[in-house]
Amino acid sequence: MMRPEDIQTMIEQGLPGAEVRVAGDGHHFEAVVTAADFAGKGTLQRHQMVYRTLGGKMGNEIHALSLKTLAPGE
């Protein structure tokens, strides 16, 4: 079972410098990710960047992930 801390670590490693908060119950999670890398990118691109950090865990160990993605200052 995935823990929110595990997901937070994976996102932080995949998006260095990002501020990440994750909450969840082991299957369904919500994350707020603030990263300078998101500047100038649309919501879909931002979400794809986060999903890439999680690799094959999306849809397997992580059944649902609600995302809020922000660039600094948003």
N, C-alpha and C positions, 0 to 999 in steps of 0.2 A: 504494500500500500504506500502510495506517495504521501509525503508530508509537505505542508506549505513551505517549510524551510528548504526542502530538496529542490522544489521548483524555483524558489527565490535564488538559490545558489546557481542553478543551471542558467537562469536568465542573466544573472550578474556576470557569470563567466563568459557568456556569449555576447554580451553587450557591456564591455568594460566601461566603468564610470557611470552606469545607469543606477538610478535610485529605484529600488524595487520593494514593493510590499505585497505579500500574498496571504490570503486567508482561504480556508477550505476545510472540508470534512473527510478528506482522503480520496474522494472521487470527483467532486465538484469544487472548483476553485475560482477565486476572483483575484486578479492582479492589477495593480496600478504601477505602471512603469514610466519613469521620466528619464529621457536620454537625449543628449545633444545630437546623437545620430538621427533622431526623428525629425530634426528641423528641415522644413521644406518638403516633407513627405506626407502623403495622404494616409488616411486611416488604414486602408487595406495594406499598403506597403509596410506600415509600422507593425501591424499585426503579423504579417508574414515574417518580419524580422524576429519577432518574439517566438513564433512557432518554430523557426529554424533552430533556435537555441534549445528547444525541447526535443527535437528529433523525433524518433519513433515512439516516444512516450505519449504524444498526443493521439487520442483515440484508443490507446491501450491502457496504460496505468492512469492516465489523465483522461477522464471521460468527458469533462466539460471545463472550459476555462473562459471566464468572462474577463475581457481585457479593457483597460482604460490606458491609453498611451498618450503621453504628453512630451513636448519639447520643453526645455527650461523656459520659464516665464509664461507658460500657457496656463 
